Amino acid sequence: MQYIEGLEAYQGTGKTAVTLGKFDGLHRGHEKLIEKVTEYAKAEDMESVVCSFNMIPFFESQGIEREILMTKEEQRLRLEGRIDRLVDCPFTKSFSMISAEEFIRDVLAGLFHAAYVVVGTDFCFGYQKQGNVHMLKEYEEKYDYKLVVIEKERYQDRIISSTYIKEALSEGNLALANHLLGYPYAVAGVVEHGKRLGRRLGFPTLNVAPGAHKMMPPNGVYVSRTSVDGIWYGGICNVGVKPTVTEENRMLVESYLFDYDGNAYGKRVTTQLHEFRRPERKFTDVSEMKACIDRDIEYGKQYFGM
């Protein structure tokens, strides 16, 4: 998969099957769009393209504090090997000023050479959201593409959306969030050096700071799986600020992997959160903390049948 930052960096010349949207979380609803794009691309020997609108520049320019389910890196990792091109399109002021027809003419037809445009029923585009699926259908023949509109995926009579998933996460309902996503909620990042306290206590850990704007579930201990060098290891992790051993109040994901004894410092890893175990707490001393973590480890091993 080719990862492309900015529309101006796109240099493809062949016909494409393209889908467009914010794709925050790449949940089960998004999956329907991506599956359809790859289906058309394979059937007609063309490239599959996902154009992802990156809303962070817009939020920052407007002074809006908004959390996201998935960083650019996490989105790229999730789509790796599944599509031909992922285009990261920053939603800037200049981009928001493009008229709806200009978007169809210059981006869909002119840049992507779209043969198929796959979108959801509520897809809007162009200045002040003047464009919608009805306009895409109206211009279908003029710009020589086939419009494919995909119905929304639902769960318990509610449309699956990033907002729905954020609600579940904020309420600590990890099971619901993971069901709506279609996979375990994950955090990707570079392993950084810690205080090595876990190593001294007999359970060395990997410390990763979540990306900027990344939404995190309630602080606590989770049953988890972590990918290091492409291999998945069962384990447990603490999401939070480690109040027993530091007063930095810095959010970290600290993972203990059951069958890993290598050196992961400086490596990019991904940690999936499978089940909530208990809230984060401040212990009276390190020995009390170790005893509780030993119980957490035993719980995690039982979860994975170890």
C-alpha positions in Angstrom: 0.0 0.0 0.0 1.2 3.5 -0.9 0.6 6.1 1.8 0.2 9.6 0.3 0.2 12.8 2.4 -1.9 15.5 0.7 -3.8 15.5 -2.6 -1.0 17.4 -4.3 1.3 14.3 -3.8 -1.1 11.9 -5.6 0.4 10.9 -9.0 -1.7 8.0 -10.1 -2.7 8.0 -13.7 -4.9 4.9 -14.0 -8.6 4.4 -13.3 -9.6 3.9 -9.7 -12.3 2.7 -7.3 -12.3 5.3 -4.6 -14.1 5.9 -1.3 -13.9 9.1 0.7 -14.7 10.1 4.3 -13.2 10.8 7.7 -12.8 7.1 8.5 -12.1 7.7 12.2 -11.8 4.3 13.7 -12.3 2.3 10.5 -15.4 0.7 12.1 -17.8 -1.9 10.7 -19.6 0.8 8.7 -16.4 2.0 7.1 -15.4 -1.6 6.3 -18.4 -2.0 4.0 -17.1 0.9 1.9 -13.6 -0.4 1.8 -14.7 -4.0 0.9 -16.8 -2.7 -2.0 -13.9 -0.5 -3.3 -11.5 -3.5 -3.2 -14.1 -5.7 -4.9 -14.5 -3.3 -7.8 -10.7 -2.7 -8.1 -9.9 -6.4 -8.3 -12.8 -7.2 -10.7 -11.7 -4.6 -13.2 -7.9 -4.5 -12.6 -7.8 -0.9 -11.3 -6.4 0.6 -8.1 -8.3 0.8 -4.9 -8.1 4.3 -3.2 -9.2 5.4 0.2 -9.2 9.2 0.6 -9.3 10.0 4.3 -10.2 13.5 5.4 -7.9 14.5 8.3 -9.9 16.9 10.5 -7.2 17.8 13.0 -6.0 20.9 11.0 -9.5 22.2 10.9 -10.1 21.5 14.6 -6.8 23.3 15.6 -7.5 26.3 13.3 -10.9 26.7 15.0 -9.6 26.1 18.5 -11.8 23.0 18.9 -10.8 20.3 21.3 -11.8 17.0 19.7 -10.6 13.5 20.4 -10.1 10.9 17.7 -10.4 7.2 17.7 -7.5 6.6 15.4 -4.2 8.5 14.6 -2.9 8.7 11.0 -0.3 6.0 11.9 -3.0 3.7 13.3 -5.2 4.2 10.3 -2.3 3.4 8.0 -1.4 0.2 9.9 -5.0 -0.9 9.9 -5.2 -0.6 6.1 -1.8 -1.9 5.2 -1.9 -4.6 2.6 -5.6 -4.2 2.0 -5.8 -1.3 -0.5 -3.5 0.2 -3.1 -3.4 3.8 -2.0 -4.3 5.6 1.2 -4.5 9.4 0.7 -4.3 11.5 3.8 -6.2 14.7 2.9 -5.8 17.5 5.5 -9.1 19.4 5.9 -7.7 22.9 5.7 -9.5 26.2 5.1 -8.5 26.2 1.4 -9.7 22.7 1.0 -13.1 23.6 2.6 -13.5 26.4 0.1 -13.6 24.1 -2.9 -17.1 24.1 -4.5 -18.9 20.8 -4.8 -18.6 20.6 -8.6 -14.9 21.6 -8.5 -14.4 18.7 -6.1 -16.1 16.3 -8.5 -14.3 17.7 -11.6 -10.8 18.3 -10.1 -10.5 15.6 -7.4 -12.7 12.7 -8.3 -12.4 12.9 -12.0 -9.2 14.9 -12.6 -7.0 13.6 -9.8 -8.3 10.1 -9.0 -9.6 9.2 -12.5 -12.5 7.6 -10.6 -14.4 4.8 -12.4 -16.3 3.9 -9.2 -17.1 6.3 -6.3 -18.2 4.5 -3.2 -19.7 6.5 -0.4 -22.3 6.2 2.5 -25.8 7.6 2.3 -24.9 10.8 4.2 -21.7 11.7 2.4 -21.3 15.5 1.9 -18.6 17.5 0.2 -17.6 20.8 -1.1 -18.0 24.4 0.3 -20.6 24.4 3.1 -21.4 20.8 2.3 -23.2 21.7 -0.9 -22.5 18.3 -2.4 -24.3 15.1 -1.5 -25.1 11.7 -3.0 -27.8 13.2 -5.2 -25.3 15.6 -6.8 -22.9 12.8 -7.3 -25.6 10.9 -9.1 -26.5 13.9 -11.2 -22.9 14.3 -12.4 -22.2 10.6 -12.9 -22.5 10.6 -16.6 -20.8 14.0 -17.2 -17.6 12.9 -15.3 -17.7 9.2 -16.4 -17.9 7.4 -13.1 -20.3 4.9 -11.5 -21.7 6.0 -8.1 -22.2 3.3 -5.5 -24.1 4.3 -2.3 -23.8 2.0 0.7 -26.4 1.8 3.4 -25.3 2.4 7.0 -24.4 -0.4 9.2 -26.5 -0.6 12.3 -26.4 -2.2 15.8 -29.4 -2.3 18.1 -31.3 -0.1 15.7 -28.6 2.7 15.9 -26.3 3.6 13.1 -22.7 2.6 13.8 -20.6 5.8 13.9 -17.4 7.2 15.4 -19.6 9.2 17.8 -21.4 6.0 19.0 -18.0 4.3 19.6 -16.7 7.4 21.5 -19.8 7.3 23.8 -19.1 3.6 24.5 -15.4 4.2 25.3 -16.1 7.2 27.5 -18.6 5.1 29.5 -16.0 2.4 29.9 -18.0 0.0 27.7 -15.0 -1.5 25.9 -17.0 -4.6 24.9 -19.5 -2.5 23.0 -16.8 -0.3 21.5 -14.9 -3.3 20.2 -18.1 -4.8 18.8 -18.9 -1.6 16.9 -15.4 -1.4 15.6 -15.2 -5.0 14.6 -11.8 -5.4 16.2 -10.2 -4.5 19.6 -9.5 -0.9 20.2 -5.8 -0.3 19.8 -3.0 2.2 20.6 0.1 2.4 18.4 3.3 4.1 19.2 7.1 3.9 19.9 8.3 2.1 23.0 10.1 4.6 25.2 12.4 4.1 28.2 10.8 4.1 31.6 12.1 3.7 35.2 12.6 -0.1 34.8 10.6 -0.7 38.0 8.7 -3.5 36.3 11.9 -5.2 35.3 13.1 -5.1 38.9 9.8 -6.5 40.1 9.9 -9.4 37.6 7.5 -8.1 34.9 9.4 -5.9 32.4 7.0 -3.6 30.6 6.7 -1.6 27.3 5.8 2.1 27.7 4.0 3.8 24.8 2.5 7.3 24.8 -0.8 7.6 22.9 -0.7 9.9 19.8 -2.0 13.5 20.0 -5.8 13.8 20.3 -6.1 10.1 20.8 -9.2 9.1 22.8 -8.4 6.7 25.6 -10.8 4.6 27.7 -11.0 5.0 31.5 -7.7 4.5 33.3 -7.2 1.0 34.4 -5.7 -2.4 33.8 -6.8 -4.3 30.6 -6.2 -7.7 29.2 -4.3 -6.9 26.0 -2.4 -8.2 23.0 0.7 -6.4 21.7 2.3 -6.7 18.3 6.1 -6.5 18.3 8.0 -7.0 15.0 4.8 -8.4 13.5 4.2 -11.0 16.2 1.3 -10.8 18.7 1.8 -11.5 22.4 -0.9 -11.8 25.0 -0.5 -9.7 28.1 -2.0 -7.1 30.4 -1.5 -3.3 30.2 -2.2 -0.3 32.4 -3.8 2.7 30.8 -3.1 5.7 32.9 -0.6 7.8 34.8 0.9 5.2 37.2 0.1 7.2 40.4 2.0 4.8 42.7 5.4 5.4 41.1 5.2 8.8 39.5 3.6 12.2 39.9 4.1 13.2 36.2 0.4 12.7 35.4 1.4 11.6 31.9 -0.8 9.3 30.0 0.9 6.0 29.0 0.0 2.5 28.0 2.3 0.2 30.0 2.2 -3.4 28.7 3.5 -6.6 30.2 3.8 -9.3 27.5 3.6 -12.9 28.7 6.0 -14.6 26.3 8.3 -11.8 25.2 11.8 -11.2 26.6 13.4 -9.1 23.9 14.4 -5.4 23.8 11.6 -3.3 22.2 12.9 0.2 23.0 12.5 2.4 20.0 10.3 0.0 18.2 6.8 0.7 16.9 4.2 -1.5 18.6 0.5 -1.8 18.6 -1.5 -2.8 21.7 -5.1 -4.0 21.5 -7.4 -3.7 24.5 -9.5 -6.9 24.9 -11.1 -6.7 28.3 -11.3 -4.3 31.2 -9.8 -5.8 34.4 -9.9 -3.1 37.1 -9.6 0.7 37.6 -6.2 2.2 38.0 -5.4 2.9 41.7 -2.7 4.3 43.9 -1.2 1.7 46.2 0.2 2.3 49.6 3.6 0.8 48.6 5.3 -1.1 45.8 4.8 -4.5 47.5 1.0 -4.0 47.5 1.2 -3.0 43.9 3.2 -6.1 42.9 0.8 -8.4 44.7 -2.1 -6.9 42.7 -0.3 -7.0 39.4 0.5 -10.7 40.0 -3.2 -11.3 40.3 -3.8 -9.3 37.1 -1.2 -11.4 35.3 -2.9 -14.6 36.4 -6.2 -13.3 35.2 -4.7 -12.4 31.9 -3.2 -15.8 31.4 -6.5 -17.4 32.2 -8.2 -15.2 29.6 -5.8 -16.4 26.9 -5.9 -20.0 28.2 -2.3 -20.1 29.2 
